[in-house]
Amino acid sequence: MTDYSPFAGRRVETMPPRLSRTIWTMRSAIGKEIMAGIYDVATGRELRITLGEQLLESQLSRAADAQLERRASDVQRILESKGWLLL
């Protein structure tokens, strides 16, 4: 009998997320910055909203960017209503 395992197949290398484009950057009255960007990841396209190095929100899409852009726009409007300014 051979040492068969279905998990011993070819290992897929993970690619690090790569920023495809920045959608917007906003600044608060005290100087903090939030950035929304679309990243290329191994499983598709991902919207990431970050405050400095802290990830606040992430949304994955395997289709077009429209869904990600709508969410970024929604978050932008919320932040604007709280006094954040678009850079």
N, C-alpha and C positions, 0 to 999 in steps of 0.2 A: 504494500500500500504506500502511495506517495504522500508527502507532506503538503497536501493541497490546502490552501486557504483563500477564500474569495477576497480577503483584505490585503493580500500580498501582491496585488497588481501594480501597475505603473503608478508611481507617485506623481501627482500633479503639483507643479511648482506654483506657489501663490505669488501673485504679482502685487507689489505694494500699490496702494491707491495713488493715482496721479491726477493732479488738478487739471481738468480740461478747460474750465473757464470760471471766472469769478462772476457771480450774478450781481451782487452788491456788497458794499461795506458801509456800516453805519457806526456813528460815534455818539456816546452819551454825553450829558452835560459835564460829567466828571472825567471824561477822556477814555472810557472803556470802548473797545471796538468789537463789533460783531460782524462776521463775514459769512456770506452764503455762497457756496461754490458747488459746481457739479464735478464729480470725480469719476474717472474710469477705474472700475474695480473688476476683479476676475468674474464676478457674477452679473455685471451689467453697468448701469450708470447710477450714481448715488449722489443725492443732495446732502450736503453737510452744512450745518449751521454751527459755527464755533464762536466762542467768546475766548479770545486768546488761544490757549492750547486745549481748552475744555470743550468737548463735544456736547452741544445742547440738543441737537436733533439730527437724525439721520433717516433718509427715506430712499429705498432702492427701487429702481425701475429697470425693466428689461426691454421696454419699448422706447418710444420717443421721449424727449425731455419735457414735453408740455406739462405733464403732471407735476414734475419736479419744479418747474418754473412757476406754476400756479401756487404751490405750497410756499415757495420763497416769497412770492408777491404777498400772500396772506400774512406771513410773518413780518414782512416789511411794513405793511399797513398797521399792524398791531404795535410795532416798535415806534413808528411815527406818531401814533396817538399817545404814546408815553413820553414823547419829547426827544427821541433819538433822531439824529440828523444823518441824511444820506451824504456820503463823501463822493 
